Amino acid sequence: MIEDLKDNKLNYCLYARKSSESDERQAMSIDSQVKEMTTIAEKENIFIKDVRNESYSAKISGSRPVFNQMIEDVRSGSFNSILTWAPDRLSRNAGDLGSLVDLMDANKLCIIKTYSQVFSNSPNEKFLLMILCSQAKLENDNRAANVKRGIRAKCEMGWRPCMPPLGYYNRAFGGIKDIVIDPGRGPTVKEMFFRAAYLGESGRKLKKWLDSINFKTKSGKAAQVSLILSMLKNPFYYGEFEYPLDSGRWYKGSHEPLISKEIFDIVQGRRIGPRKTKWGSKKFAYKMLLKCRTCGSNIVGEEKFKKLLDGNFSHHRYYHCSKTLDNGCGKHYIREEELEKKLISFIDSLDISRIEVSQRLVASFEEYKKIADQVLTQQNVDIKEDDIGIKSYARYIFKEGSSREKGEFIRGLGVPLYLYDKKIFLEPFKAN
């Protein structure tokens, strides 16, 4: 097949890519890829018309702007061949791989040349290309499954795979990692539960007391009422935890409890008791976390029920513009499941290095990475560039995390997110 192309001029585009996740794991940098492939081009008299490179993950199809532009340039005839270090530089997903094969079928892409192989428009070589790219996708999927299994195993061992709540901290000593009571804050948190249980003190009274003794969180700030109320409802303090939240899967922690189950139940009885849920207090993971790109109003959540033919009801959660700043703004409904997919895709294409994430988000990610690293190492899985980055942590949170963890992740990005036409943006529409 290659012999048939000798009379045709092959215009190559040299494409180099590294993942924006876990750059320290990159086997070969972009500069090294370009240098190696340029050397090969000089030896084999290959004409490189242009060089394209980018730092993006190839897991999600259509998420790489430079790759997408290269595909369009091949389709328009600017290039008819691609030079790259390895097949997985081009694709780790079925969508982008399909685009490459379609261009070959249409005789617009003649050659894909890598460091050790050449793929032309022949059935066997296209089949081999698909196998190699599919193998890269399989490796990624297997690693994700291994991490999830490992996290479940950690839960069964009593290790909650998140940052411990106020009053505890993670300790690593002699190669052993565990969660221990914070000697500075633990006793105060314990007294807080006793005051709530036996004195019936409210969240505001507890905050006033904590402020009077100059109690500070790990970040050095005063404890807010919302944090205090969240702590009083956290079963971790008596030795159990649910993971993910609202999943119904409960585990017995290996950490030392700060309080007894009896004290915890008394607090819940005093705080929750016969009270009815306040209207509008339903949990919406993404409520008030995004803004409408058209008018700037907050995005709010709404539940919808539909009666089915069998008498049951289907239940869905939607998000839309609250129209508080512009009553004439369209609502732009999007289902929660679809919004999560859009957030995953958006964060996967986001250049994390250009934004300043919060220390809390960094700390939560580091805890996740430690567990994932340990799981993959124990299972003798090679850890490569795309394995464990803050974006893979984002995918885990939006698929497996609780509403609180999802909200903390978005707030931790430190940048406003705007919703329009079921897409996520970093900036609102600019006024003319």
C-alpha atoms as one frame of an Amber mdcrd trajectory, in Angstrom:
protein
   0.000   0.000   0.000   2.856   2.352   0.841   4.403   1.668  -2.561   1.224
   2.972  -4.218   1.684   6.317  -2.428   5.206   7.057  -3.619   4.022   9.150
  -6.548   1.717  11.196  -4.322   3.112  14.005  -2.209   2.606  13.262   1.467
   2.122  16.368   3.582   2.641  15.399   7.199   1.369  17.086  10.322   3.536
  16.245  13.325   1.219  15.869  16.312   2.576  15.679  19.875   0.477  15.409
  23.025   0.851  14.927  26.710  -1.890  14.782  29.275  -2.539  17.855  31.388
  -3.024  15.426  34.280  -0.097  14.219  36.385   2.632  15.756  34.242   5.312
  14.142  36.415   4.147  10.770  35.091   4.627  11.735  31.460   6.936   9.154
  29.871   8.024  11.533  27.128   7.514  15.283  27.042   6.147  17.160  24.050
   9.599  18.545  23.232  11.068  15.037  23.298   8.302  13.692  21.056   8.833
  16.488  18.532  12.615  16.039  18.592  12.461  12.256  18.096   9.922  12.399
  15.280  11.718  15.283  13.553  14.890  13.204  13.561  13.032  10.296  11.942
  11.538  12.665   9.353  14.999  13.915   8.393  16.348  10.378   8.041  13.420
   9.175   5.926  13.021  12.401   3.909   9.514  13.037   5.259   8.014  16.457
   4.576   6.537  17.977   7.750   4.185  20.763   6.734   3.247  21.785  10.281
   3.787  20.843  13.918   0.847  20.747  16.338   0.998  20.016  20.061  -1.259
  20.304  23.093  -1.584  19.290  26.737  -4.938  17.548  26.954  -6.249  14.160
  27.958  -7.371  11.938  25.082  -9.936   9.997  27.097 -12.984  12.031  26.038
 -13.767  12.355  22.346 -13.931  15.828  20.838 -12.319  17.504  23.863  -8.959
  18.458  22.306  -9.071  21.706  20.284  -5.723  21.199  18.502  -6.541  17.613
  17.545  -9.996  18.662  16.328  -8.460  21.380  14.154  -5.949  18.895  12.742
  -8.810  16.562  11.784 -10.574  19.441  10.028  -7.340  20.346   8.192  -6.970
  16.746   6.997 -10.581  16.764   5.892 -10.033  20.005   3.916  -6.831  18.693
   2.288  -4.209  20.751   4.131  -2.575  17.514   5.286  -2.883  13.946   4.127
  -0.610  12.213   6.666   0.107  12.336  10.401   3.401  11.802  12.205   3.197
  11.046  15.939   5.130   9.222  18.637   2.587   6.436  19.332  -1.042   5.578
  18.485  -2.229   6.499  21.985  -1.013  10.083  21.391  -3.829  10.345  18.848
  -6.640   8.578  20.660  -7.664   6.816  23.842 -11.356   6.848  22.961 -13.602
   5.384  20.292 -14.891   8.710  18.942 -11.548  10.217  17.889 -10.344   6.836
  16.624 -13.449   6.626  14.436 -12.663  10.063  12.957  -9.194   8.903  11.930
 -10.448   5.660  10.366 -13.242   7.514   8.531 -10.659   9.863   6.994  -8.647
   6.857   5.857 -11.741   5.253   4.334 -12.406   8.511   2.459  -8.782   8.508
   1.135  -8.131  11.852   2.828  -5.675  10.411   5.350  -3.003   8.334   3.622
  -0.488   7.521   6.349  -0.242   7.549  10.145   3.393   7.047  11.030   4.609
   6.436  14.583   8.069   5.832  16.013   7.947   2.097  15.314   4.992   1.527
  12.967   3.269   2.780   9.833  -0.483   2.584   9.271  -1.885   3.085   5.791
  -5.330   2.697   4.254  -5.261  -1.089   4.186  -7.657  -3.371   6.103  -4.941
  -5.070   8.160  -3.139  -1.877   9.136  -6.353  -0.037  10.007  -7.402  -3.024
  12.087  -4.060  -2.969  13.942  -4.423   0.781  14.558  -7.876   0.231  16.047
  -6.567  -2.569  18.258  -3.713  -0.441  19.654  -5.934   2.575  20.371  -8.639
   0.333  21.849  -6.013  -1.268  24.061  -5.106   2.187  25.401  -8.783   2.799
  26.187  -9.063  -0.619  27.845  -6.076   0.146  30.074  -7.650   3.425  31.196
 -11.008   1.779  31.872  -9.357  -1.025  33.839  -7.416   1.428  35.970 -10.608
   3.329  36.775 -12.314   0.064  37.754  -9.294  -0.909  39.890  -9.409   2.406
  41.710 -13.130   2.027  42.452 -12.638  -1.529  43.728  -9.718  -0.373  45.827
 -11.712   2.459  47.367 -14.503   0.038  48.261 -11.896  -2.255  49.817 -10.540
   0.667  51.840 -14.062   1.422  53.068 -14.517  -2.182  54.158 -11.248  -1.897
  56.067 -12.668   1.162  57.864 -10.798   3.821  55.934 -13.042   6.645  54.721
 -11.625   7.805  51.343 -12.006  11.530  52.001 -10.484  14.164  54.203 -11.423
  13.388  57.831 -13.789  15.874  59.494 -12.713  18.547  61.938 -11.386  16.900
  65.095  -9.355  14.271  63.214  -6.333  14.236  60.957  -4.506  11.714  58.781
  -1.286  10.326  60.226   1.485   8.419  58.464   4.035   6.774  60.742   6.416
   3.907  60.044   4.756   3.164  56.729   1.322   2.862  58.401  -1.445   5.335
  57.625  -4.388   5.907  59.914  -6.847   8.534  61.136  -6.288   9.842  64.641
  -7.975  12.333  66.940  -6.609  15.862  66.661  -5.319  16.583  70.192  -5.913
  20.302  69.719  -9.435  20.262  68.274 -10.793  16.798  69.128 -11.664  17.498
  72.796 -13.443  20.732  71.793 -15.509  18.920  69.144 -16.414  16.302  71.763
 -17.552  18.994  74.188 -19.574  20.585  71.384 -21.592  17.360  71.052 -22.138
  17.206  74.836 -23.356  20.817  74.891 -25.761  20.089  72.018 -26.982  16.850
  73.651 -27.375  17.832  77.317 -27.667  21.625  77.226 -29.658  21.776  73.994
 -27.444  24.541  72.616 -28.245  25.643  69.086 -25.785  26.120  66.264 -25.579
  29.861  66.952 -24.927  29.306  70.659 -22.235  26.774  69.863 -20.601  29.192
  67.441 -20.618  31.912  70.091 -18.935  29.522  72.538 -16.360  28.362  69.964
 -15.550  31.981  69.093 -15.131  32.798  72.794 -12.405  30.137  73.148 -10.821
  31.197  69.826 -11.494  27.843  68.153 -10.187  27.704  64.571 -10.589  25.268
  61.675  -7.620  23.658  59.919  -7.486  26.639  57.569  -7.247  29.036  60.516
 -10.785  30.401  60.203 -13.623  30.582  62.712 -16.181  27.781  62.496 -19.390
  28.909  60.794 -22.875  27.804  61.859 -23.312  25.735  58.680 -20.119  23.800
  59.465 -21.192  23.217  63.075 -24.600  21.872  62.016 -22.934  19.618  59.435
 -20.568  18.233  62.084 -23.445  17.506  64.475 -25.042  15.305  61.799 -21.860
  13.451  60.869 -21.894   9.791  62.074 -18.112   9.605  61.570 -17.710  10.977
  65.090 -19.268   7.860  66.672 -17.359   5.483  64.405 -19.431   4.830  61.279
 -19.641   6.397  57.843 -21.724   6.130  54.683 -19.891   6.167  51.369 -20.874
   7.625  49.040 -23.411   9.732  50.921 -27.043   8.768  50.343 -25.918   5.438
  48.868 -27.141   3.290  51.763 -23.711   1.629  52.059 -22.488   1.923  55.644
 -19.093   0.965  57.044 -17.585   0.725  60.502 -14.579   3.020  60.745 -11.231
   1.850  62.063 -10.669   5.224  63.759 -11.279   5.939  67.456 -14.758   7.449
  68.014 -14.965  10.864  69.643 -18.454  10.255  71.045 -20.805   7.344  71.664
 -23.721   6.389  69.446 -26.055   7.310  72.331 -24.743  10.888  72.442 -25.103
  11.176  68.671 -28.706   9.928  68.788 -29.575  12.426  71.528 -28.215  15.260
  69.390 -30.223  14.072  66.379 -33.357  13.823  68.517 -32.906  17.378  69.790
 -32.054  18.815  66.390 -34.292  16.788  64.068 -37.018  15.201  66.232 -40.522
  15.814  64.914 -39.569  18.841  62.804 -40.834  18.885  59.267 -38.495  19.579
  56.415 -38.532  23.231  55.499 -39.893  24.007  52.040 -37.065  24.489  49.564
 -34.531  22.578  51.673 -34.247  19.604  49.302 -30.710  18.677  48.374 -29.670
  19.830  44.939 -25.979  19.154  44.387 -25.440  22.031  41.935 -27.931  24.603
  43.208 -26.424  28.138  43.323 -23.044  26.850  42.097 -23.413  27.947  38.481
 -24.757  31.094  36.854 -26.814  31.691  33.748 -24.486  32.829  30.970 -27.203
  35.032  29.482 -28.347  37.126  32.458 -26.027  36.172  35.341 -28.760  34.780
  37.607 -28.036  31.752  39.783 -28.831  28.286  38.480 -31.352  26.545  40.738
 -32.731  23.018  40.982 -36.228  21.667  40.550 -37.798  18.234  40.955 -40.314
  16.919  38.462 -42.586  13.890  38.794 -44.462  12.158  35.990 -47.125   9.537
  36.473 -46.481   6.390  34.436 -49.032   4.065  32.854 -48.440   1.432  35.549
 -49.329   3.908  38.279 -45.765   4.551  39.419 -43.961   7.860  39.113 -40.721
   8.781  37.363 -38.594  11.315  39.193 -35.997  13.646  37.715 -34.032  16.666
  38.885 -33.583  19.606  36.567 -31.505  22.780  36.742 -32.387  26.106  35.165
 -31.939  29.876  35.394 -33.674  31.393  38.417 -34.432  34.559  36.365 -33.830
  36.744  39.442 -31.880  39.310  37.395 -33.926  39.072  34.200 -37.472  37.775
  34.385 -37.524  37.422  30.601 -34.519  35.092  30.457 -35.134  31.583  29.119
 -34.859  28.837  31.712 -32.751  26.395  29.649 -33.657  23.196  31.537 -31.009
  20.490  31.866 -31.332  17.187  33.721 -28.944  16.526  36.588 -27.445  13.449
  34.900 -26.746  15.410  31.718 -25.317  18.362  33.685 -22.870  16.013  35.416
 -21.709  14.658  32.063 -21.202  18.213  30.790 -19.226  19.134  33.916 -16.984
  16.073  33.507 -16.341  16.895  29.847 -15.747  20.584  30.639 -13.283  19.932
  33.462 -11.533  17.291  31.358 -10.811  19.965  28.713 -10.012  22.693  31.268
  -6.394  23.797  31.655  -6.135  23.373  35.442  -2.705  25.037  35.494  -4.324
  28.369  34.571  -6.656  28.543  37.564  -5.970  28.679  41.280  -7.773  25.829
  43.025  -8.445  26.030  46.753  -6.217  24.366  49.325  -9.168  22.270  50.492
  -9.681  20.875  46.984  -5.960  20.182  46.638  -5.942  18.393  49.995  -8.990
  16.272  49.071  -7.378  15.370  45.748  -4.117  14.402  47.458  -6.026  12.021
  49.737  -7.763  10.461  46.722  -4.444  10.176  44.869  -2.757   8.438  47.804
  -5.472   5.799  47.912  -5.572   5.359  44.135  -1.763   5.203  43.946  -1.666
   2.600  46.672  -4.400   0.505  45.026  -2.725   0.517  41.608   0.675  -0.264
  43.122  -0.695  -3.174  45.148  -2.304  -4.596  42.021   0.950  -4.206  40.024
  -0.705  -1.850  37.550   1.664   0.401  35.602   0.922   4.045  36.407   1.179
   6.247  33.329   0.400   9.827  32.380  -3.403   9.744  32.380  -3.885   7.590
  35.487  -4.385   9.734  38.554  -4.797  13.452  38.014  -7.087  16.090  39.450
  -9.313  15.607  36.396  -9.672  11.895  37.050 -10.552  12.894  40.628 -13.236
  15.198  39.173 -14.709  12.329  37.154 -14.764  10.185  40.290 -16.460  12.906
  42.378 -19.183  13.671  39.812 -19.933   9.975  39.308 -19.497   8.585  42.840
 -19.283  11.540  45.245 -21.901  13.000  47.545 -23.757  16.275  46.937 -21.454
  18.001  49.415 -18.308  16.705  47.704 -19.573  17.799  44.291 -20.308  21.270
  45.608 -16.929  21.527  47.324 -15.177  20.537  44.107 -16.895  23.236  42.025
 -16.320  25.895  44.691 -12.708  24.736  45.004 -12.014  25.568  41.356 -12.130
  29.224  42.354 -13.625  30.333  39.023 -17.256  31.082  38.097 -19.012  28.581
  35.855 -21.772  29.658  33.484 -24.496  27.512  31.933 -26.009  28.196  28.519
 -27.707  25.914  26.023 -26.678  22.860  28.093 -22.985  23.808  27.896 -20.524
  25.039  30.534 -18.451  28.208  30.084 -15.909  30.172  32.137 -17.167  33.592
  31.040 -20.591  35.221  30.577 -21.718  36.706  27.298 -19.939  39.995  26.654
 -22.158  43.018  26.279 -21.971  44.784  22.911
